[in-house]
Amino acid sequence: MKILNRLPSIFAVWSELSRVGFVLTVALFVAGTSSRGAERFPKPDPAGQFPDWKIYDEQGRPWRSASEDWVGARERVRQDAVWAKWLEQERDEVAAWMAEPRDRVGWEAGWWHDGVSPTTGERLIWPDEIPGEQVDHFMTPSGEGVEITPKLHAWWVLQ
């Protein structure tokens, strides 16, 4: 019964520790994002870097700057058969990929760096097929077949 009498004080201490932890987290974040960091690693004019590798328009901007034009995209698909065919192929490919069940509750995700051959250390080629069901081994770029282990299956799940 004594412990029940002490619960309010335990919660008060916990609440205070949470508050202190929050303040410290905010302080560390502010300190880490301050302008001092920018001074230590100056990056003057990042858009002006590698000018010989870029193609510029009449206004002096890099020609391939990212932009979205959804209205224009809809118009091109509606008026141009090549664009319409491309969009249909993309939709079919996505629909086929989504139709295949890819996740299972019992599958555990591993680590990205586990996908290597235990004999040569080469990175494994990630297959679309389900290991152990649709494919019985992994492959390396040099053509080595690698046995499917729980660790490698977990790597496959992560990918």
C-alpha positions in Angstrom: 0.0 0.0 0.0 3.0 2.3 0.6 3.8 2.2 -3.1 0.4 3.5 -4.0 0.8 6.5 -1.7 4.1 7.3 -3.5 2.7 7.1 -7.1 1.8 10.8 -7.3 5.4 11.7 -6.5 6.8 9.2 -9.0 4.6 10.6 -11.7 5.7 14.2 -10.8 9.4 13.2 -11.1 8.7 11.4 -14.4 6.9 14.4 -15.7 9.8 16.7 -14.7 12.3 14.4 -16.4 10.2 14.4 -19.6 10.1 18.2 -19.6 13.9 18.4 -19.1 14.5 15.8 -21.8 12.3 17.8 -24.2 14.1 21.1 -23.5 17.5 19.4 -24.0 16.3 17.9 -27.2 15.2 21.3 -28.5 18.4 22.9 -27.4 20.6 20.3 -29.1 18.5 20.6 -32.3 18.9 24.4 -32.3 22.6 24.2 -31.6 23.0 21.6 -34.4 21.2 23.7 -37.0 22.7 27.0 -36.1 24.6 29.1 -38.6 27.9 28.0 -37.1 27.5 24.7 -38.9 27.2 26.6 -42.2 30.3 28.5 -41.5 32.3 25.4 -40.9 31.2 23.8 -44.2 30.7 26.7 -46.6 29.0 25.9 -49.9 29.1 29.1 -51.8 26.8 29.2 -54.9 25.9 25.5 -55.1 23.8 26.1 -58.2 26.9 27.6 -59.9 29.0 24.5 -59.4 30.1 22.4 -62.4 29.0 25.0 -65.0 30.8 23.1 -67.8 28.5 20.1 -67.3 25.3 22.1 -67.6 23.2 23.4 -70.4 21.7 26.8 -69.8 18.6 28.5 -71.3 18.4 32.1 -72.6 17.9 33.4 -69.0 21.0 31.6 -67.8 19.2 29.0 -65.8 20.2 25.3 -66.0 18.0 23.8 -68.7 16.8 20.8 -66.7 15.6 22.4 -63.5 12.9 20.3 -61.8 9.3 21.4 -62.5 5.9 19.9 -62.6 3.3 20.5 -65.3 0.3 18.4 -64.5 -2.1 20.4 -66.8 0.4 20.0 -69.7 0.9 16.3 -68.9 -2.9 15.7 -69.1 -3.1 17.6 -72.3 -0.2 15.7 -73.9 -1.7 12.3 -72.9 -5.1 13.4 -74.3 -3.7 14.7 -77.6 -0.6 12.6 -78.4 -1.0 8.9 -79.0 2.7 8.2 -78.1 2.2 9.8 -74.7 -1.1 8.0 -74.2 0.5 4.6 -75.0 3.4 5.4 -72.6 1.0 6.2 -69.8 -1.0 3.0 -70.5 2.2 0.9 -70.3 3.2 2.6 -67.1 -0.2 2.0 -65.5 -0.2 -1.7 -66.7 3.3 -2.2 -65.2 2.3 -0.7 -61.8 -1.0 -2.6 -61.7 0.8 -5.9 -62.4 3.3 -5.1 -59.7 0.6 -4.2 -57.2 -1.5 -7.3 -58.1 1.3 -9.6 -56.8 1.2 -10.1 -53.0 4.5 -8.9 -51.7 4.2 -8.6 -47.9 3.5 -11.2 -45.3 3.0 -10.6 -41.6 5.6 -13.2 -40.5 8.4 -11.7 -42.7 11.0 -9.8 -40.7 13.1 -7.1 -42.4 16.8 -7.4 -42.1 19.7 -5.0 -42.8 20.7 -3.6 -46.2 24.3 -4.5 -45.7 23.5 -8.3 -45.2 22.9 -8.8 -49.0 26.3 -10.1 -49.8 27.7 -13.5 -50.8 29.3 -15.2 -47.8 32.1 -16.6 -50.1 33.0 -13.7 -52.3 31.6 -10.7 -50.5 29.8 -9.5 -53.7 26.5 -7.7 -53.4 23.6 -10.0 -54.2 21.2 -9.2 -57.0 17.7 -8.6 -55.6 15.1 -10.7 -57.4 11.4 -9.8 -57.7 10.6 -13.5 -57.1 9.9 -14.6 -53.5 12.9 -16.4 -52.1 12.2 -20.0 -51.1 8.9 -20.1 -53.1 9.6 -18.7 -56.6 13.4 -18.8 -56.6 15.6 -21.2 -54.7 18.8 -19.1 -54.5 20.1 -15.6 -54.8 22.6 -14.6 -57.5 25.7 -12.4 -57.5 26.8 -10.3 -60.5 29.5 -12.9 -61.3 26.9 -15.7 -61.6 27.4 -17.4 -58.2 24.3 -18.9 -56.7 23.9 -18.2 -53.0 21.8 -20.3 -50.6 18.8 -18.6 -49.1 19.3 -18.2 -45.3 17.0 -16.5 -42.8 19.4 -13.6 -42.7 19.4 -13.2 -46.5 15.7 -13.6 -46.6 15.4 -10.7 -44.1 17.7 -8.7 -46.4 15.4 -9.4 -49.3 12.3 -8.3 -47.3 14.0 -5.0 -46.5 14.8 -4.3 -50.1 
